[in-house]
Structure formats: structure tokens, C-alpha cells
Amino acid sequence: MVAENTLSKIESWYTRTLSEEDPFIKFMCEYI
């Protein structure tokens, strides 16, 4: 599915970024 593919892309991007100070990442953490 497209949603699962997008989610895995976001997960790998998040793992690479590891910036919890970022408001967008903080939002993604709370959203997921």
C-alpha cells in the first residue's frame, strides 16, 4: 500500500534525523 510505503520512508528519515527539538518531528511523534 502507498500509506505503508510512505510511513516506512518517514520512519527511515526520522531515524536518520534524530532531532527531537524539531517541532515537526515532535508533531510526528505525537501523531504516531
N, CA, C and O atoms as a Tinker XYZ file with bonds, in Angstrom:
   128  protein
     1  N      0.832000   -1.209000    0.000000    73     2
     2  CA     0.000000    0.000000    0.000000    64     1     3
     3  C      0.866000    1.260000    0.000000    63     2     4     5
     4  O      2.009000    1.246000    0.457000    81     3
     5  N      0.305000    2.330000   -0.514000    73     3     6
     6  CA     1.044000    3.591000   -0.587000    64     5     7
     7  C      1.285000    4.152000    0.810000    63     6     8     9
     8  O      2.362000    4.674000    1.098000    81     7
     9  N      0.284000    4.043000    1.672000    73     7    10
    10  CA     0.406000    4.588000    3.029000    64     9    11
    11  C      1.539000    3.906000    3.790000    63    10    12    13
    12  O      2.313000    4.568000    4.481000    81    11
    13  N      1.636000    2.591000    3.664000    73    11    14
    14  CA     2.691000    1.854000    4.368000    64    13    15
    15  C      4.062000    2.237000    3.820000    63    14    16    17
    16  O      5.027000    2.366000    4.574000    81    15
    17  N      4.141000    2.416000    2.513000    73    15    18
    18  CA     5.409000    2.803000    1.896000    64    17    19
    19  C      5.831000    4.181000    2.380000    63    18    20    21
    20  O      7.006000    4.407000    2.671000    81    19
    21  N      4.884000    5.098000    2.466000    73    19    22
    22  CA     5.180000    6.450000    2.939000    64    21    23
    23  C      5.607000    6.420000    4.396000    63    22    24    25
    24  O      6.531000    7.131000    4.793000    81    23
    25  N      4.937000    5.601000    5.189000    73    23    26
    26  CA     5.255000    5.511000    6.616000    64    25    27
    27  C      6.671000    4.990000    6.819000    63    26    28    29
    28  O      7.399000    5.495000    7.674000    81    27
    29  N      7.067000    3.990000    6.049000    73    27    30
    30  CA     8.424000    3.445000    6.184000    64    29    31
    31  C      9.459000    4.485000    5.759000    63    30    32    33
    32  O     10.552000    4.545000    6.322000    81    31
    33  N      9.112000    5.305000    4.760000    73    31    34
    34  CA    10.024000    6.372000    4.336000    64    33    35
    35  C     10.182000    7.399000    5.447000    63    34    36    37
    36  O     11.289000    7.859000    5.722000    81    35
    37  N      9.073000    7.756000    6.084000    73    35    38
    38  CA     9.111000    8.715000    7.190000    64    37    39
    39  C      9.915000    8.140000    8.349000    63    38    40    41
    40  O     10.691000    8.854000    8.984000    81    39
    41  N      9.732000    6.857000    8.624000    73    39    42
    42  CA    10.457000    6.215000    9.726000    64    41    43
    43  C     11.962000    6.248000    9.473000    63    42    44    45
    44  O     12.731000    6.594000   10.370000    81    43
    45  N     12.384000    5.897000    8.273000    73    43    46
    46  CA    13.819000    5.895000    7.966000    64    45    47
    47  C     14.373000    7.318000    7.983000    63    46    48    49
    48  O     15.502000    7.543000    8.418000    81    47
    49  N     13.576000    8.277000    7.509000    73    47    50
    50  CA    14.001000    9.679000    7.541000    64    49    51
    51  C     14.111000   10.157000    8.975000    63    50    52    53
    52  O     15.049000   10.875000    9.323000    81    51
    53  N     13.163000    9.764000    9.808000    73    51    54
    54  CA    13.180000   10.146000   11.220000    64    53    55
    55  C     14.385000    9.534000   11.931000    63    54    56    57
    56  O     15.030000   10.189000   12.750000    81    55
    57  N     14.679000    8.288000   11.615000    73    55    58
    58  CA    15.823000    7.618000   12.239000    64    57    59
    59  C     17.120000    8.318000   11.857000    63    58    60    61
    60  O     18.039000    8.418000   12.669000    81    59
    61  N     17.193000    8.802000   10.625000    73    59    62
    62  CA    18.398000    9.497000   10.168000    64    61    63
    63  C     18.502000   10.879000   10.813000    63    62    64    65
    64  O     19.602000   11.341000   11.117000    81    63
    65  N     17.377000   11.529000   11.019000    73    63    66
    66  CA    17.390000   12.901000   11.524000    64    65    67
    67  C     17.673000   12.949000   13.023000    63    66    68    69
    68  O     18.589000   13.642000   13.466000    81    67
    69  N     16.875000   12.205000   13.808000    73    67    70
    70  CA    17.069000   12.143000   15.257000    64    69    71
    71  C     17.169000   13.535000   15.873000    63    70    72    73
    72  O     18.075000   13.814000   16.659000    81    71
    73  N     16.231000   14.402000   15.507000    73    71    74
    74  CA    16.250000   15.759000   16.047000    64    73    75
    75  C     14.925000   16.023000   16.745000    63    74    76    77
    76  O     13.988000   16.544000   16.141000    81    75
    77  N     14.854000   15.662000   18.012000    73    75    78
    78  CA    13.599000   15.806000   18.748000    64    77    79
    79  C     13.283000   17.266000   19.056000    63    78    80    81
    80  O     12.175000   17.582000   19.490000    81    79
    81  N     14.242000   18.151000   18.837000    73    79    82
    82  CA    13.994000   19.582000   19.034000    64    81    83
    83  C     13.102000   20.127000   17.916000    63    82    84    85
    84  O     12.410000   21.131000   18.088000    81    83
    85  N     13.132000   19.453000   16.787000    73    83    86
    86  CA    12.362000   19.906000   15.629000    64    85    87
    87  C     10.867000   19.793000   15.910000    63    86    88    89
    88  O     10.387000   18.704000   16.224000    81    87
    89  N     10.116000   20.897000   15.806000    73    87    90
    90  CA     8.668000   20.870000   16.080000    64    89    91
    91  C      7.927000   19.887000   15.177000    63    90    92    93
    92  O      6.965000   19.254000   15.613000    81    91
    93  N      8.365000   19.752000   13.926000    73    91    94
    94  CA     7.689000   18.837000   13.006000    64    93    95
    95  C      7.863000   17.397000   13.469000    63    94    96    97
    96  O      6.918000   16.609000   13.431000    81    95
    97  N      9.065000   17.056000   13.903000    73    95    98
    98  CA     9.322000   15.691000   14.377000    64    97    99
    99  C      8.569000   15.447000   15.673000    63    98   100   101
   100  O      8.049000   14.355000   15.904000    81    99
   101  N      8.514000   16.467000   16.516000    73    99   102
   102  CA     7.759000   16.339000   17.762000    64   101   103
   103  C      6.289000   16.068000   17.431000    63   102   104   105
   104  O      5.640000   15.252000   18.085000    81   103
   105  N      5.777000   16.753000   16.421000    73   103   106
   106  CA     4.393000   16.556000   15.999000    64   105   107
   107  C      4.191000   15.146000   15.464000    63   106   108   109
   108  O      3.185000   14.501000   15.761000    81   107
   109  N      5.149000   14.669000   14.676000    73   107   110
   110  CA     5.042000   13.327000   14.117000    64   109   111
   111  C      5.054000   12.278000   15.227000    63   110   112   113
   112  O      4.325000   11.288000   15.158000    81   111
   113  N      5.881000   12.495000   16.249000    73   111   114
   114  CA     5.948000   11.550000   17.370000    64   113   115
   115  C      4.592000   11.464000   18.066000    63   114   116   117
   116  O      4.107000   10.374000   18.372000    81   115
   117  N      3.994000   12.611000   18.309000    73   115   118
   118  CA     2.704000   12.623000   18.997000    64   117   119
   119  C      1.599000   12.086000   18.090000    63   118   120   121
   120  O      0.640000   11.478000   18.566000    81   119
   121  N      1.737000   12.312000   16.779000    73   119   122
   122  CA     0.715000   11.862000   15.842000    64   121   123
   123  C      0.734000   10.343000   15.708000    63   122   124   125
   124  O     -0.317000    9.705000   15.655000    81   123
   125  N      1.940000    9.766000   15.655000    73   123   126
   126  CA     2.076000    8.306000   15.518000    64   125   127
   127  C      2.084000    7.686000   16.898000    63   126   128
   128  O      2.190000    6.466000   17.025000    81   127
